[in-house]
Amino acid sequence: MRQVSPALFFSCLSTAVVAAAPVVEQGKPIASSGDLAQVRAAFTPGENIAPLIIAGVRKARANIRVQAHLFTSKPLADALIAAARRGVRVDVIADANEYSDGRVSALPRLAAGGVAVHLNDRHRISHNKIILIDAGLPNATIITGSYNFTRAAEKQNVENIVILSGNSVLARRFLNNYQTHRNQSTRLQ
């Protein structure tokens, strides 16, 4: 992949096309200049984010790790259960407070479908919304943004996602963060 200027990178984000960008942290590269990530963005209302996420889940071959603040989406739950049934290791961390508040949750459905579900109550709010697909493989994909895994996020709210793929350094950073929160969580029985 070729190097992309910051101006082109940001114009690509605003038009939801695929681009390549260097991985930096606090203004400094955390990967070699040739270790770029493919970047795509999508927005609601107007773009169908749920099918983009589900397509990524369907492509998973080894593992899927999800961090969710709210999780009520039946189509995404079904896609994760299908992935687990085809042998993909699926692991979910959700905000314990949102689960205990009695919202209509997909978490029991996920657990019954063979997905390892964990609740994090270590923090006031577990507000991450991340899906990490095939971490540890060259094609690892990170899906993140404001988008909660809910029908309202798809149909009513103003939301966004960014899909980052093909960068092992960035995927490892997300995986390390995931593991930290997973170790603080309790398994839903």
MARDO-845153 format. One record per atom (N, C-alpha, C): x negated, y, z negated; atom name. Coordinates in pm, 1 decimal, always signed. Layout:
residues N
((X; Y; Z); CA) ...
END
This chain:
residues 189
((-82.0; -118.3; +0.0); N) ((+0.0; +0.0; +0.0); CA) ((-86.1; +124.4; +0.0); C) ((-32.1; +229.1; +56.5); N) ((-107.5; +352.9; +61.4); CA) ((-73.3; +441.8; -58.4); C) ((-163.1; +533.2; -88.9); N) ((-142.3; +630.1; -196.2); CA) ((-32.1; +728.1; -155.2); C) ((+56.5; +764.9; -247.2); N) ((+166.2; +856.3; -218.3); CA) ((+147.4; +982.9; -299.7); C) ((+162.2; +1097.6; -235.8); N) ((+146.8; +1224.5; -305.8); CA) ((+260.8; +1242.8; -405.5); C) ((+238.4; +1317.1; -516.0); N) ((+345.7; +1341.7; -613.0); CA) ((+469.3; +1404.9; -549.6); C) ((+451.5; +1497.0; -455.2); N) ((+567.3; +1561.0; -391.7); CA) ((+651.7; +1458.0; -317.1); C) ((+585.6; +1370.0; -241.6); N) ((+658.5; +1266.1; -170.2); CA) ((+723.8; +1169.1; -268.1); C) ((+653.4; +1133.8; -373.7); N) ((+707.1; +1043.7; -474.3); CA) ((+837.9; +1098.0; -531.2); C) ((+841.1; +1223.4; -573.3); N) ((+961.5; +1278.8; -633.4); CA) ((+1072.2; +1298.7; -531.0); C) ((+1037.8; +1331.2; -405.5); N) ((+1142.0; +1342.4; -303.9); CA) ((+1202.8; +1204.8; -276.3); C) ((+1123.6; +1100.2; -283.5); N) ((+1175.1; +964.3; -263.9); CA) ((+1269.9; +925.7; -375.8); C) ((+1235.9; +961.8; -498.5); N) ((+1324.5; +929.6; -610.1); CA) ((+1460.8; +994.1; -592.1); C) ((+1462.2; +1118.7; -547.1); N) ((+1589.6; +1188.5; -536.2); CA) ((+1675.4; +1134.2; -423.4); C) ((+1618.3; +1062.4; -329.0); N) ((+1696.1; +1007.5; -218.9); CA) ((+1711.0; +856.3; -227.2); C) ((+1665.9; +796.5; -336.0); N) ((+1685.4; +653.9; -362.6); CA) ((+1623.9; +564.4; -256.2); C) ((+1508.1; +600.6; -204.4); N) ((+1438.4; +513.2; -111.6); CA) ((+1318.4; +451.8; -182.9); C) ((+1262.8; +349.6; -124.3); N) ((+1148.5; +282.9; -183.4); CA) ((+1022.9; +365.1; -157.0); C) ((+938.1; +378.3; -258.9); N) ((+811.7; +449.5; -247.4); CA) ((+707.0; +371.1; -324.6); C) ((+582.5; +412.7; -314.9); N) ((+475.8; +354.5; -394.5); CA) ((+411.2; +465.9; -473.2); C) ((+376.1; +437.5; -598.2); N) ((+320.1; +542.0; -683.6); CA) ((+214.6; +483.2; -775.3); C) ((+113.4; +563.4; -811.8); N) ((+14.0; +516.4; -907.7); CA) ((+75.2; +507.5; -1046.8); C) ((+18.5; +422.5; -1129.9); N) ((+65.4; +407.2; -1267.3); CA) ((-23.9; +489.8; -1358.1); C) ((+36.9; +587.8; -1425.3); N) ((-38.1; +675.1; -1514.6); CA) ((+29.8; +678.9; -1650.1); C) ((-48.3; +711.0; -1751.2); N) ((+3.9; +728.8; -1886.0); CA) ((-62.6; +852.5; -1943.6); C) ((+17.5; +945.9; -1989.5); N) ((-32.6; +1073.3; -2041.6); CA) ((-127.5; +1139.2; -1942.3); C) ((-89.4; +1134.3; -1815.0); N) ((-165.3; +1199.7; -1709.9); CA) ((-289.6; +1127.2; -1662.6); C) ((-320.5; +1010.5; -1720.5); N) ((-440.5; +936.2; -1682.0); CA) ((-401.8; +801.0; -1623.6); C) ((-471.2; +759.4; -1518.3); N) ((-440.5; +628.8; -1459.5); CA) ((-463.0; +515.8; -1560.5); C) ((-369.1; +420.8; -1564.9); N) ((-388.4; +302.2; -1649.1); CA) ((-415.3; +179.4; -1563.7); C) ((-424.5; +200.9; -1434.4); N) ((-456.1; +93.1; -1341.3); CA) ((-547.6; +150.5; -1234.6); C) ((-609.2; +62.5; -1158.1); N) ((-694.5; +110.2; -1050.1); CA) ((-610.0; +185.4; -948.2); C) ((-674.7; +268.6; -870.4); N) ((-599.9; +349.8; -773.7); CA) ((-528.3; +263.8; -670.0); C) ((-571.2; +142.0; -650.6); N) ((-504.9; +53.2; -556.1); CA) ((-390.8; -25.9; -616.9); C) ((-372.5; -18.3; -747.7); N) ((-270.0; -94.3; -818.1); CA) ((-144.5; -8.2; -831.6); C) ((-66.5; -0.2; -723.8); N) ((+51.5; +85.0; -718.7); CA) ((+176.4; +5.4; -753.7); C) ((+282.1; +75.8; -782.8); N) ((+411.8; +12.8; -805.5); CA) ((+507.6; +57.2; -695.8); C) ((+589.3; -35.5; -648.4); N) ((+698.3; +3.5; -559.3); CA) ((+807.8; +61.7; -647.2); C) ((+866.4; +172.4; -604.2); N) ((+963.0; +245.1; -685.5); CA) ((+1091.1; +265.7; -606.6); C) ((+1202.7; +241.2; -671.7); N) ((+1332.6; +271.3; -614.1); CA) ((+1420.8; +327.8; -724.5); C) ((+1505.9; +423.4; -691.8); N) ((+1599.4; +480.7; -788.1); CA) ((+1740.5; +472.6; -732.7); C) ((+1837.5; +462.6; -823.6); N) ((+1978.2; +462.9; -784.3); CA) ((+2057.6; +534.8; -892.7); C) ((+2174.1; +588.2; -851.3); N) ((+2250.7; +673.7; -940.5); CA) ((+2399.8; +641.4; -931.9); C) ((+2468.4; +656.9; -1044.6); N) ((+2614.2; +655.1; -1045.2); CA) ((+2660.4; +791.9; -1090.7); C) ((+2774.7; +838.4; -1044.8); N) ((+2859.7; +771.4; -946.7); CA) ((+2801.6; +782.1; -806.6); C) ((+2850.8; +698.3; -720.4); N) ((+2811.8; +707.1; -580.7); CA) ((+2734.0; +588.7; -529.1); C) ((+2645.9; +532.8; -609.7); N) ((+2569.6; +415.7; -567.1); CA) ((+2605.2; +299.5; -659.5); C) ((+2612.6; +182.8; -603.2); N) ((+2648.2; +64.5; -681.7); CA) ((+2523.8; +6.6; -747.6); C) ((+2504.9; +39.2; -874.3); N) ((+2387.0; -6.0; -947.3); CA) ((+2399.5; -153.0; -986.2); C) ((+2516.4; -195.2; -1031.2); N) ((+2532.2; -333.6; -1079.1); CA) ((+2486.1; -435.7; -974.5); C) ((+2524.7; -423.1; -846.8); N) ((+2475.9; -521.1; -748.1); CA) ((+2323.8; -519.9; -731.3); C) ((+2260.3; -404.0; -746.6); N) ((+2113.7; -398.3; -739.1); CA) ((+2050.9; -478.7; -852.7); C) ((+2105.5; -461.4; -972.4); N) ((+2053.6; -534.7; -1088.5); CA) ((+2077.0; -684.3; -1071.1); C) ((+2197.0; -720.9; -1031.5); N) ((+2230.9; -862.5; -1015.1); CA) ((+2144.4; -926.6; -906.1); C) ((+2116.2; -854.4; -799.3); N) ((+2027.3; -907.4; -694.4); CA) ((+1888.5; -935.7; -751.1); C) ((+1838.1; -847.8; -836.1); N) ((+1709.0; -871.5; -900.8); CA) ((+1712.3; -994.1; -989.9); C) ((+1819.0; -1009.7; -1066.5); N) ((+1834.8; -1126.5; -1154.9); CA) ((+1838.0; -1254.7; -1072.2); C) ((+1906.6; -1251.7; -960.4); N) ((+1916.1; -1371.3; -874.5); CA) ((+1782.4; -1410.7; -814.2); C) ((+1691.4; -1314.7; -797.8); N) ((+1558.9; -1344.1; -741.9); CA) ((+1461.5; -1398.1; -846.5); C) ((+1496.3; -1389.0; -973.8); N) ((+1405.7; -1434.0; -1081.0); CA) ((+1373.1; -1582.0; -1064.9); C) ((+1246.6; -1616.1; -1087.7); N) ((+1201.1; -1754.4; -1076.3); CA) ((+1151.8; -1811.1; -1208.7); C) ((+1100.9; -1728.3; -1298.4); N) ((+1039.9; -1779.7; -1421.5); CA) ((+1107.8; -1727.8; -1547.7); C) ((+1127.3; -1595.4; -1556.7); N) ((+1179.6; -1539.6; -1681.0); CA) ((+1249.6; -1406.5; -1657.9); C) ((+1343.7; -1379.5; -1746.9); N) ((+1413.6; -1251.1; -1749.4); CA) ((+1422.2; -1209.5; -1896.0); C) ((+1379.2; -1087.0; -1923.2); N) ((+1389.8; -1032.3; -2058.1); CA) ((+1471.5; -904.5; -2049.5); C) ((+1572.7; -895.3; -2135.6); N) ((+1664.5; -782.1; -2133.0); CA) ((+1661.8; -713.3; -2268.1); C) ((+1653.5; -580.2; -2266.2); N) ((+1677.0; -500.0; -2385.8); CA) ((+1799.2; -415.8; -2356.1); C) ((+1899.1; -420.2; -2445.4); N) ((+2025.3; -352.5; -2418.5); CA) ((+2073.8; -278.4; -2541.2); C) ((+2123.6; -159.3; -2517.4); N) ((+2193.5; -86.3; -2622.8); CA) ((+2337.5; -137.2; -2627.9); C) ((+2406.2; -130.9; -2517.7); N) ((+2541.8; -185.6; -2502.8); CA) ((+2538.4; -289.9; -2392.5); C) ((+2611.0; -400.1; -2411.4); N) ((+2616.3; -503.7; -2308.6); CA) ((+2756.6; -561.3; -2306.0); C) ((+2835.9; -514.1; -2212.0); N) ((+2971.9; -564.4; -2195.1); CA) ((+2998.7; -612.3; -2052.8); C) ((+2901.4; -601.0; -1964.3); N) ((+2921.0; -631.6; -1823.2); CA) ((+2935.6; -781.2; -1799.1); C) ((+3056.0; -823.7; -1760.2); N) ((+3079.5; -964.2; -1729.6); CA) ((+3000.4; -1009.3; -1605.8); C) ((+2996.0; -929.5; -1496.6); N) ((+2918.1; -974.8; -1379.9); CA) ((+2768.9; -993.7; -1410.4); C) ((+2709.8; -903.5; -1488.8); N) ((+2569.0; -920.0; -1524.1); CA) ((+2550.8; -1038.3; -1618.3); C) ((+2642.1; -1055.1; -1714.1); N) ((+2635.0; -1171.9; -1803.3); CA) ((+2641.2; -1300.9; -1722.0); C) ((+2733.2; -1306.1; -1625.4); N) ((+2745.4; -1426.0; -1541.0); CA) ((+2616.5; -1452.3; -1463.3); C) ((+2553.6; -1345.9; -1411.1); N) ((+2428.3; -1362.5; -1336.2); CA) ((+2316.4; -1413.2; -1426.7); C) ((+2309.9; -1363.5; -1550.2); N) ((+2207.1; -1410.0; -1644.2); CA) ((+2230.6; -1555.1; -1684.8); C) ((+2355.2; -1591.5; -1707.1); N) ((+2387.9; -1731.1; -1741.0); CA) ((+2352.5; -1822.6; -1623.8); C) ((+2384.5; -1780.8; -1502.4); N) ((+2349.4; -1861.0; -1383.9); CA) ((+2198.0; -1877.4; -1373.5); C) ((+2123.1; -1772.1; -1403.9); N) ((+1976.7; -1781.7; -1401.0); CA) ((+1928.5; -1882.6; -1504.8); C) ((+1983.4; -1876.5; -1624.4); N) ((+1945.0; -1972.1; -1729.7); CA) ((+1975.5; -2115.5; -1685.7); C) ((+2087.7; -2134.9; -1621.2); N) ((+2127.3; -2269.4; -1576.3); CA) ((+2038.4; -2322.5; -1464.3); C) ((+1975.1; -2233.1; -1389.2); N) ((+1885.1; -2280.3; -1283.7); CA) ((+1741.1; -2291.0; -1333.4); C) ((+1721.2; -2276.2; -1464.7); N) ((+1590.5; -2300.1; -1524.5); CA) ((+1507.9; -2176.8; -1553.8); C) ((+1562.3; -2058.6; -1532.4); N) ((+1491.3; -1935.2; -1565.4); CA) ((+1506.6; -1910.8; -1715.7); C) ((+1397.6; -1876.5; -1781.6); N) ((+1403.4; -1844.9; -1924.8); CA) ((+1462.6; -1704.4; -1939.5); C) ((+1579.4; -1694.9; -2003.8); N) ((+1648.9; -1567.2; -2020.0); CA) ((+1657.6; -1534.7; -2167.9); C) ((+1613.3; -1414.8; -2202.3); N) ((+1604.6; -1371.0; -2342.2); CA) ((+1658.2; -1228.4; -2350.1); C) ((+1750.0; -1202.8; -2442.0); N) ((+1813.2; -1071.8; -2455.5); CA) ((+1793.7; -1019.8; -2597.3); C) ((+1758.3; -892.0; -2608.1); N) ((+1757.1; -821.2; -2736.4); CA) ((+1861.8; -711.7; -2725.9); C) ((+1951.2; -704.8; -2825.0); N) ((+2054.9; -602.3; -2824.8); CA) ((+2054.9; -526.8; -2956.8); C) ((+2113.6; -410.3; -2953.8); N) ((+2125.9; -327.2; -3072.7); CA) ((+2224.6; -393.0; -3169.9); C) ((+2177.9; -429.3; -3288.1); N) ((+2261.8; -497.1; -3387.0); CA) ((+2377.1; -408.9; -3432.0); C) ((+2355.1; -279.4; -3444.3); N) ((+2460.8; -189.9; -3489.8); CA) ((+2574.7; -180.9; -3389.0); C) ((+2544.9; -176.9; -3262.7); N) ((+2648.9; -173.8; -3160.0); CA) ((+2726.4; -305.3; -3159.1); C) ((+2656.3; -415.6; -3179.3); N) ((+2723.4; -545.2; -3182.8); CA) ((+2815.6; -554.3; -3303.0); C) ((+2770.4; -508.3; -3418.5); N) ((+2850.7; -518.6; -3540.7); CA) ((+2962.9; -416.2; -3546.1); C) ((+2957.3; -313.2; -3461.3); N) ((+3063.8; -213.1; -3459.5); CA) ((+3191.9; -264.7; -3395.5); C) ((+3191.6; -386.3; -3347.0); N) ((+3311.2; -447.8; -3293.0); CA) ((+3343.1; -412.6; -3149.6); C) ((+3248.2; -359.0; -3076.4); N) ((+3273.1; -330.4; -2934.6); CA) ((+3289.4; -461.8; -2858.2); C) ((+3354.8; -454.8; -2747.2); N) ((+3372.9; -574.4; -2665.1); CA) ((+3236.7; -611.3; -2607.9); C) ((+3178.4; -715.7; -2659.7); N) ((+3041.1; -751.3; -2626.4); CA) ((+3034.9; -877.3; -2542.0); C) ((+2937.4; -880.8; -2451.6); N) ((+2910.3; -1000.7; -2372.1); CA) ((+2811.1; -1092.3; -2442.8); C) ((+2760.6; -1051.1; -2558.4); N) ((+2654.7; -1128.3; -2625.3); CA) ((+2697.7; -1269.7; -2664.2); C) ((+2815.5; -1290.1; -2725.9); N) ((+2855.1; -1428.6; -2756.0); CA) ((+2866.2; -1515.0; -2630.3); C) ((+2915.0; -1457.1; -2521.5); N) ((+2925.5; -1529.3; -2393.4); CA) ((+2787.2; -1570.1; -2344.0); C) ((+2690.4; -1479.0; -2354.8); N) ((+2553.2; -1509.7; -2314.5); CA) ((+2496.0; -1623.0; -2398.1); C) ((+2511.0; -1613.8; -2529.8); N) ((+2457.2; -1716.7; -2619.6); CA) ((+2519.9; -1852.9; -2589.3); C) ((+2651.4; -1855.0; -2567.2); N) ((+2720.1; -1980.8; -2535.5); CA) ((+2675.4; -2036.5; -2400.0); C) ((+2627.1; -1949.1; -2311.5); N) ((+2583.7; -1990.0; -2178.6); CA) ((+2437.2; -2029.4; -2169.1); C) ((+2367.7; -2038.2; -2282.6); N) ((+2229.0; -2083.3; -2281.1); CA) ((+2125.1; -1973.5; -2280.4); C) ((+2167.3; -1849.5; -2302.3); N) ((+2075.1; -1736.5; -2308.4); CA) ((+2036.2; -1714.2; -2454.3); C) ((+1907.3; -1695.1; -2480.3); N) ((+1860.5; -1663.4; -2616.1); CA) ((+1894.4; -1517.0; -2643.8); C) ((+1981.4; -1492.8; -2740.3); N) ((+2026.1; -1357.0; -2773.3); CA) ((+1976.3; -1321.6; -2912.2); C) ((+1917.7; -1203.1; -2923.1); N) ((+1861.7; -1154.5; -3049.0); CA) ((+1917.0; -1015.9; -3077.9); C) ((+1935.4; -987.7; -3206.5); N) ((+1985.5; -857.1; -3249.7); CA) ((+1875.7; -783.6; -3324.0); C) ((+1855.8; -657.6; -3286.9); N) ((+1752.7; -575.7; -3350.5); CA) ((+1820.3; -471.7; -3438.7); C) ((+1795.9; -479.8; -3569.0); N) ((+1849.0; -380.3; -3662.8); CA) ((+1736.7; -305.0; -3733.7); C) ((+1616.7; -318.6; -3682.2); N) ((+1500.6; -257.2; -3744.6); CA) ((+1499.2; -105.0; -3729.5); C) ((+1565.0; -56.9; -3625.7); N) ((+1566.1; +86.3; -3596.0); CA) ((+1708.8; +138.2; -3603.7); C) ((+1723.0; +267.5; -3623.8); N) ((+1856.4; +327.2; -3631.3); CA) ((+1935.8; +294.0; -3504.6); C) ((+1872.4; +310.3; -3389.2); N) ((+1934.4; +275.5; -3261.4); CA) ((+1829.6; +204.1; -3175.4); C) ((+1866.3; +89.8; -3121.0); N) ((+1783.3; +22.9; -3019.9); CA) ((+1840.1; +66.4; -2886.3); C) ((+1783.9; +171.1; -2830.3); N) ((+1844.0; +239.4; -2716.9); CA) ((+1780.6; +202.1; -2583.4); C) ((+1685.3; +108.9; -2582.6); N) ((+1624.3; +66.3; -2456.7); CA) ((+1726.9; +0.1; -2366.7); C) ((+1713.6; +25.6; -2238.5); N) ((+1793.6; -40.9; -2136.1); CA) ((+1694.8; -87.4; -2030.7); C) ((+1648.1; -210.5; -2048.0); N) ((+1539.8; -262.4; -1964.2); CA) ((+1571.8; -405.2; -1924.2); C) ((+1544.4; -437.3; -1799.3); N) ((+1543.0; -576.3; -1755.0); CA) ((+1405.6; -599.4; -1694.1); C) ((+1333.7; -694.6; -1748.5); N) ((+1199.4; -729.8; -1703.8); CA) ((+1209.2; -868.7; -1640.3); C) ((+1182.6; -874.8; -1510.5); N) ((+1200.4; -998.1; -1434.3); CA) ((+1064.2; -1053.1; -1392.5); C) ((+1041.9; -1180.0; -1424.2); N) ((+920.7; -1253.3; -1386.2); CA) ((+792.1; -1186.6; -1434.7); C) ((+794.2; -1142.1; -1560.0); N) ((+672.9; -1085.7; -1620.6); CA) ((+562.7; -1190.4; -1616.1); C) ((+442.8; -1147.0; -1582.7); N) ((+329.5; -1237.0; -1571.8); CA) ((+306.8; -1288.0; -1430.8); C) ((+399.6; -1262.7; -1341.0); N) ((+384.6; -1301.1; -1201.0); CA) ((+355.4; -1176.2; -1117.8); C) ((+291.2; -1191.3; -1002.3); N) ((+256.8; -1074.6; -920.3); CA) ((+378.1; -992.5; -874.9); C) ((+493.8; -1056.0; -863.2); N) ((+612.7; -986.0; -816.5); CA) ((+699.5; -933.2; -930.4); C) ((+643.6; -918.1; -1049.1); N) ((+721.2; -871.9; -1165.2); CA) ((+797.0; -744.2; -1131.9); C) ((+919.5; -736.7; -1183.9); N) ((+1006.3; -621.5; -1159.4); CA) ((+1057.8; -568.1; -1292.3); C) ((+1058.7; -435.9; -1303.9); N) ((+1110.5; -366.8; -1421.6); CA) ((+1228.1; -282.6; -1374.9); C) ((+1341.7; -298.1; -1441.5); N) ((+1458.3; -214.6; -1415.1); CA) ((+1486.4; -138.6; -1543.8); C) ((+1488.9; -6.1; -1536.6); N) ((+1509.4; +74.6; -1656.6); CA) ((+1579.2; +204.5; -1618.7); C) ((+1629.3; +274.3; -1715.6); N) ((+1696.1; +402.2; -1693.6); CA) ((+1801.6; +425.4; -1798.7); C) ((+1894.0; +514.7; -1771.1); N) ((+1998.5; +547.5; -1868.1); CA) ((+2113.2; +447.7; -1865.9); C) ((+2119.2; +365.5; -1764.7); N) ((+2231.1; +275.8; -1736.4); CA) ((+2247.9; +168.9; -1843.5); C) ((+2358.3; +178.0; -1921.7); N) ((+2396.3; +69.5; -2011.4); CA) ((+2458.8; -40.8; -1927.1); C) ((+2454.0; -161.5; -1975.2); N) ((+2505.3; -275.6; -1900.7); CA) ((+2654.3; -291.5; -1931.7); C) ((+2732.1; -192.8; -1880.7); N) ((+2875.0; -183.7; -1908.3); CA) ((+2950.5; -145.7; -1781.5); C) ((+3079.3; -171.9; -1781.9); N) ((+3165.8; -130.7; -1671.4); CA) ((+3171.8; +21.3; -1662.7); C) ((+3177.2; +87.4; -1777.1); N) ((+3183.8; +234.0; -1778.9); CA) ((+3061.2; +296.2; -1712.4); C) ((+2943.8; +237.0; -1733.1); N) ((+2822.1; +290.0; -1670.5); CA) ((+2832.9; +284.7; -1518.6); C) ((+2896.7; +180.2; -1468.9); N) ((+2911.3; +163.5; -1324.4); CA) ((+3022.5; +249.8; -1267.0); C) ((+3133.5; +261.4; -1337.8); N) ((+3254.4; +320.8; -1279.5); CA) ((+3284.7; +463.3; -1325.8); C) ((+3237.8; +503.6; -1445.7); N) ((+3281.6; +631.0; -1501.9); CA) ((+3168.3; +728.1; -1533.0); C) ((+3055.3; +678.0; -1573.3); N) ((+2948.5; +763.1; -1625.4); CA) ((+2854.8; +813.0; -1516.9); C) ((+2777.3; +913.1; -1551.6); N) ((+2665.8; +959.3; -1469.7); CA) ((+2542.6; +888.7; -1525.4); C) ((+2484.0; +797.6; -1446.6); N) ((+2375.1; +712.0; -1493.0); CA) ((+2268.0; +701.0; -1385.6); C) ((+2155.3; +640.8; -1423.0); N) ((+2047.6; +616.1; -1327.9); CA) ((+1971.4; +491.0; -1365.2); C) ((+1907.8; +432.0; -1264.1); N) ((+1807.9; +327.8; -1287.1); CA) ((+1688.2; +356.3; -1199.2); C) ((+1575.1; +307.9; -1244.5); N) ((+1453.1; +307.1; -1165.8); CA) ((+1406.4; +162.6; -1162.4); C) ((+1376.6; +113.2; -1043.5); N) ((+1327.6; -23.0; -1025.5); CA) ((+1180.5; -13.1; -985.5); C) ((+1094.7; -73.1; -1065.7); N) ((+949.9; -69.9; -1044.1); CA) ((+904.2; -214.1; -1022.4); C) ((+832.3; -238.4; -914.7); N) ((+789.3; -375.9; -890.9); CA) ((+649.1; -380.8; -833.1); C) ((+587.2; -498.1; -851.4); N) ((+457.5; -523.5; -791.5); CA) ((+338.1; -468.7; -866.6); C) ((+354.5; -432.0; -992.3); N) ((+241.8; -378.3; -1068.2); CA) ((+227.6; -455.9; -1200.1); C) ((+128.8; -542.2; -1206.0); N) ((+110.9; -628.8; -1322.8); CA) ((+72.8; -552.1; -1448.7); C) ((-1.0; -442.3; -1435.0); N) ((-40.9; -362.7; -1552.2); CA) ((+82.2; -301.9; -1617.6); C) ((+168.3; -242.8; -1538.2); N) ((+289.5; -181.7; -1590.0); CA) ((+382.6; -287.6; -1648.9); C) ((+397.4; -399.7; -1581.3); N) ((+481.9; -508.0; -1632.2); CA) ((+429.6; -559.1; -1766.4); C) ((+297.9; -568.6; -1780.9); N) ((+239.6; -613.6; -1907.3); CA) ((+270.9; -515.1; -2020.5); C) ((+268.3; -385.0; -1990.5); N) ((+302.0; -283.4; -2091.3); CA) ((+446.6; -301.3; -2138.5); C) ((+537.7; -322.6; -2045.1); N) ((+677.8; -344.9; -2081.3); CA) ((+693.9; -476.1; -2157.6); C) ((+621.8; -580.0; -2116.4); N) ((+629.3; -708.1; -2185.4); CA) ((+577.8; -696.0; -2329.0); C) ((+467.4; -626.4; -2348.8); N) ((+415.2; -607.3; -2485.2); CA) ((+515.1; -533.5; -2572.7); C) ((+577.7; -429.4; -2518.3); N) ((+679.5; -356.3; -2593.1); CA) ((+798.7; -447.6; -2624.6); C) ((+838.5; -527.5; -2526.6); N) ((+949.0; -621.6; -2546.6); CA) ((+916.8; -717.3; -2661.4); C) ((+796.9; -774.0; -2657.7); N) ((+757.8; -871.0; -2760.9); CA) ((+758.8; -808.1; -2900.3); C) ((+714.8; -683.3; -2910.9); N) ((+718.6; -614.0; -3040.5); CA) ((+860.7; -611.4; -3094.9); C) ((+956.5; -573.9; -3011.7); N) ((+1095.7; -564.7; -3057.3); CA) ((+1158.6; -702.4; -3074.4); C) ((+1118.8; -796.2; -2993.8); N) ((+1169.7; -934.0; -3008.2); CA) ((+1126.6; -992.8; -3141.9); C) ((+1003.7; -964.6; -3182.8); N) ((+952.9; -1015.0; -3310.8); CA) ((+1024.5; -951.7; -3430.0); C) ((+1087.6; -837.4; -3411.1); N) ((+1161.4; -768.8; -3518.3); CA) ((+1308.6; -808.7; -3521.6); C) ((+1350.9; -893.1; -3430.2); N) ((+1492.4; -923.0; -3411.8); CA) ((+1530.7; -1057.4; -3472.3); C) ((+1661.3; -1073.2; -3491.4); N) ((+1718.1; -1195.8; -3547.8); CA) ((+1803.3; -1264.8; -3441.0); C) ((+1789.8; -1395.8; -3429.3); N) ((+1864.2; -1472.9; -3328.6); CA) ((+2012.9; -1473.8; -3361.3); C) ((+2094.3; -1446.3; -3259.3); N) ((+2239.1; -1455.6; -3272.0); CA) ((+2276.0; -1602.5; -3268.0); C) ((+2349.3; -1647.2; -3365.7); N) ((+2387.5; -1788.7; -3372.8); CA) ((+2522.6; -1814.4; -3313.9); C) 
END
